[in-house]
């Protein structure tokens, strides 16, 4: 790939100013190549951080102000300490500086030795009377290493339909899957897609990675019949009619070739939930709801207010009446008061969803799982959604997260997600990040962080500009990791970082040092520094979740048979001749099969000697994963029944039914949760893992 060098590189002063604000002036798409960011990208990025760099004079003034600020500053806004040791930032304080630390636990101390984990308030006073305050985050040195190896299932929840779900998988199905997998398969975990609240409105974006809110879950996943009030509705015939319509939705997906229709499911569930909302809560149930309201506080009130306002004014707050665009305005307060019934409705849905998520985690643990449910944290949120409205002071206006051009995508990527401002995060003691993690860890045994490299830096793209006109903005990775380790340790949860693709040097090492597991996918594990051949099992890292595939990649059956190439060709996605792509895919699969054979991992299925079937080869792939030192081994649930289709095909929108396919067998017939539980093929695959002691 050859990309043109920007014609307007930053001036020396602009470059210095950018560096002082964590804005990169160049990036390296490969180790042997550096690309200079354009002055336009740097200037617009600085503007999004509140720094005027529009003219040479403005640059000079901003540079002088920043240098003066840093020179006079006693403490950064947030200071980090690990394991009770004094934070390194304190060593730079002038001699004779007095400290006062007001701990999260309500104590006041004069030194930083042996501080308990938490977010404390630090005040430093120099001998000449200067004073500075900072947030002090103290975290354990690292998360504990998982005790022993575990294996588990990876599934997109919406794709997992049972004979009880309403046209898409729900939290009742998740609890059933966790209970069955723990007891019958010896599984230690089930990993699901992000269950964050989606932006309402038909057609809803089906992607779970561009939500309205990451802080609250989506009530579309509720199992309506499991809500206690379902037994006491005033109009049971109306609820029964909704159940019948839901049954027709389910049958259309399972037996008539229909796609999962999230909007149709939500239309029915919303009507049912409105009906249930008319039933008064019992005293104990109401007390639990009131506790939830108190625990979630302002965050929940904001989320429910946005949902209520979106019903009236649409789902993009930028288009609301001016006064309502500010969550703290008098107009918003007045509107919320006038919509209190709807605010309560949405608050109750958040609570009910939280209770069913908690029940699913409990079902897994009671079934003997060591981890339980692994939830997924998306990179960001929709710019018009609830979080972007309620926390807009923490988001960079006019910016979007994406990826720079590389060998696989010469145009770069724009994901349409507004980034957090690193300066505002630091000033708040990382409160938005802390609150987000605390909310997710309420019901997660582990958390997968999509694009975990975003804790270190993100590619910012100015709105209205192509992704090539972006630049990296750095975050305080030490502070982000400290918050992550602190909240995960409080919850007793594991953390898995999705660190696939281009990762800057030092990131994987920093994550491993803090106990964050990585992600290793078989087809990407090659000796890239040597001969490029498949990496033997003893060359894999131990601190990872090892899998054969993911939701964004071809299923293992499709990879082994080459069907993924035919699919991309049918959609016009190939950039090279079909025969060339076929040959490369066959060579790739052939190298792996050759290694599996040399290692003696290819066995016949059903007691036979035929090792050529893709079922036998899929089993061999998982025997290979068990030969690696990986602490967690994940099985893509559709692989268990030979599903050929990817759940998401990057680079497509309406050409392919992304995020709308049910799990299916090798012939493309949808498979229910009950069918999965009875599937000899799935049991045979999972027995491979149990025999090897995973």
C-alpha angles and dihedrals in degrees: 000000000000118000123189115249111243112260095218111052116183118271119246093260092046090050092051091048091049093051091051089057096044095255115140121227094197141015137201116231087184134012093257098046138064128191122199117229115235121254087238093057092047094046094049092046091052089049089055087055091053095258119130110219097150096120135025089252092051090049091052092049094047092047092051091047093049094048091048092048093051092044093053097039116110096189137011115243091258126032124194130213127181126212096346094301116134111270114257090234090069092065090069094058117109117266113271095029112152120220132209119185120189104196129215086243092062099257127128119218138177098211138045099225117119097001116174118244113274145085109290136177116248124198121186122191120187125214090255092056103260114143134198133176129203142169110257115207113194116188135173111267092251144342115268117266111251111264103244130332123303134191128205149155131276116207142159100234097215089058093056105086122178127189087265104047122101102242096304136046116279142186092274087059090048092053090048092048092049093048093048096042092049096048103032103030102031089236119168098201149005117216118205138185120263110293094195121144112276127222105263125232134086123300091033116201099254094207111109089206099072103054133167090232135012091188097066131040127240116261090211085085093061120120097225096199091057092062107099094225090064088081094055108045116140092227108043091166090062091051090047090053090052090051090053091051089048089052090055090051090051093047091050091057096041100041111013104049096251121152122240106273108202093181093054091048092050093048090058096041093048091054090049093047091050087054092049090047089067090063113092114239118245116247096260094042091048091050089054090050092050090051089053092050090051093046095049095040119161094003093061093042089054093047094048091044091053090050091050093047091046089059088059104032106024133262100285110078091196087073096049122106108288097252093054093056089077112069090204098049125116089240091057091048090051092047092049091052089052092050098043094129090056092044088054091047093055092042090053091050090053089051095047091049090049091052093051092047089052090049091053091053090047090050091055095048093046088052090059101263114155093209109014120195118012108206125201125231113208120221095246149329139269112275092230097046138100100274094047089052098044096042101031094135087065095051126081107243115225095017135106132194120241144127133275124245114282141164091286100043117028092185096053123223137274113197096186094235121131112231127231115252108244092209093054092046090054093047090054095047087249090293095158092052092045093050092047094052093044090053093051096044089059088085106011127100087191137003126221111206113209112223092002088186085080088079086070105033142341133205107243118204118194111232112258092027129096119254089254087068094062136096140202122266118199126225127201095264093185091058093043091050092046091055091046094049092044096052095040092050091050089054094042088235136142124235125216119191120208097223101163123139126017111004122178117238116277097021098101090045092051092049093048091049089059095046098256110146120225131220122249121186117194099231093054096048104099134135093263092169092051134025095336093237124138111292111247116237096257089057093062123099120251099215098074150083105249120205140162095229146346139222090272095051136067117276114259092251091053091047093051094046097040093239091132089068092052091050093052090046092052089055095047094245100128117108094192134046114291094241091053092051091046092051093049093048092048091049091049093051091041093056091052094046090050091054091047089052094048089052091052094242099126109094130167118256124243092018093299129122100237108117096170098083115102088232090062090045093051089053089050091051089057093045085056092052088053090054090061120083091242111144093215127035118195128199117206098231095221088057087064091069099032098256110181100195129087116230090223129021109200114224094037134094116167095359090078131029096246116187092002105088125105119222107274139185127246091282093052095254112144114250121211126216088253090052090050091053089054097040113124089198094055092044090050091052093047091047087062089062094044093049090055092050099245 
